[in-house]
Amino acid sequence: SAKYGVLSVKPLGVLWGLYPDHYSPANTIMFDDLSRNFLMNPKSGLKIRPCRGMTNPENRAQDVELRGLTEYLRLIKEEPDLSALDHSEWERALRRAARRGDRDQQ
């Protein structure tokens, strides 16, 4: 728009259109620290915390975001349609699953 200018987004629809036999909203999640990147496919976006200072090995050792995301993916791996989930609640879903003992113990 004239007010905001050009906005860069990540249109997953292009991927889904190119490879419809493999990818769709039902089996795709995009992780990003900028929610604006999900504008064209909001149900497929999962907002994560920014990754800063990862060139420092000490900082990498303290980062737990990817570990949590791994557990979330394990938790939802059998879901038939990932776009039906509220990915903004991923950490809460992990806590609920841990209380129930649902987590995949791989």
NORJOGI-V399725 format. One record per residue. N is the residue number from 0. RES is the residue in one small letter. SS is DSSP state (@ for helix, = for strand, . for the rest). PHI is phi in radians with two decimals (NA if undefined). D_LAST is the distance of its C-alpha to the last C-alpha in Angstrom with 1 decimal. Layout:
n: <N;N>
res: <RES;RES>
ss: <SS;SS>
phi: <PHI;PHI>
d_last: <D_LAST;D_LAST>
//
This chain:
n: <0;1;2;3;4;5;6;7;8;9;10;11;12;13;14;15;16;17;18;19;20;21;22;23;24;25;26;27;28;29;30;31;32;33;34;35;36;37;38;39;40;41;42;43;44;45;46;47;48;49;50;51;52;53;54;55;56;57;58;59;60;61;62;63;64;65;66;67;68;69;70;71;72;73;74;75;76;77;78;79;80;81;82;83;84;85;86;87;88;89;90;91;92;93;94;95;96;97;98;99;100;101;102;103;104;105>
res: <s;a;k;y;g;v;l;s;v;k;p;l;g;v;l;w;g;l;y;p;d;h;y;s;p;a;n;t;i;m;f;d;d;l;s;r;n;f;l;m;n;p;k;s;g;l;k;i;r;p;c;r;g;m;t;n;p;e;n;r;a;q;d;v;e;l;r;g;l;t;e;y;l;r;l;i;k;e;e;p;d;l;s;a;l;d;h;s;e;w;e;r;a;l;r;r;a;a;r;r;g;d;r;d;q;q>
ss: <.;.;.;.;.;.;.;.;.;.;.;@;@;@;@;@;@;@;.;.;.;.;.;.;@;@;@;.;.;=;=;=;.;.;@;@;@;@;.;.;.;@;@;@;=;=;=;.;.;.;.;.;.;.;.;.;@;@;@;@;@;@;.;.;@;@;@;@;@;@;@;@;@;@;@;@;.;.;.;.;.;@;@;@;.;.;@;@;@;@;@;@;@;@;@;@;@;@;@;@;.;.;.;.;.;.>
phi: <NA;-1.13;-1.30;-1.84;1.38;-1.45;-2.05;-1.51;-2.31;-1.98;-1.39;-1.11;-0.99;-1.13;-1.06;-1.10;-1.24;-1.29;-2.28;-1.13;-1.38;-2.06;-2.21;-2.78;-1.04;-1.24;-2.23;-2.21;-2.25;-1.97;-1.64;-2.80;-1.58;-2.01;-1.14;-1.10;-1.20;-1.72;-0.95;-1.50;-2.61;-1.09;-1.35;-1.86;-1.81;-2.22;-1.40;-2.02;-1.27;-1.06;-1.72;-2.11;1.18;-1.35;-1.31;-1.56;-0.99;-1.13;-1.18;-1.08;-1.16;-1.55;-1.29;-1.99;-1.02;-1.16;-1.12;-1.14;-1.11;-1.06;-1.12;-1.11;-1.09;-1.12;-1.14;-1.78;-1.03;-1.67;-1.14;-1.26;-2.49;-1.15;-1.28;-1.46;-1.56;-1.67;-1.18;-1.18;-1.80;-1.07;-1.22;-1.13;-1.06;-1.13;-1.11;-1.10;-1.13;-1.13;-1.14;-1.47;1.40;-1.46;-1.07;-1.16;-1.64;-1.46>
d_last: <47.6;50.7;49.4;45.8;46.2;43.7;40.1;37.3;34.4;31.5;32.5;29.5;32.2;33.3;30.0;29.8;33.4;33.0;30.0;30.2;28.6;25.3;25.2;26.4;26.0;23.7;21.0;21.8;21.0;22.8;22.0;25.2;26.9;30.1;30.2;33.4;31.4;30.2;33.8;33.8;30.4;29.6;27.1;24.9;25.0;22.6;24.5;22.9;24.7;26.7;25.4;28.3;29.1;26.1;28.4;28.5;25.6;25.9;25.3;22.2;20.7;21.5;20.1;17.2;17.8;15.5;12.6;13.5;14.0;10.6;9.4;12.5;11.9;8.6;10.9;13.8;12.7;14.6;17.6;20.7;22.4;20.9;24.4;24.9;22.5;23.9;21.8;24.0;22.3;18.7;18.6;20.2;17.8;14.9;17.2;18.1;14.6;13.9;17.3;16.6;13.2;11.9;8.8;5.7;3.8;0.0>
//
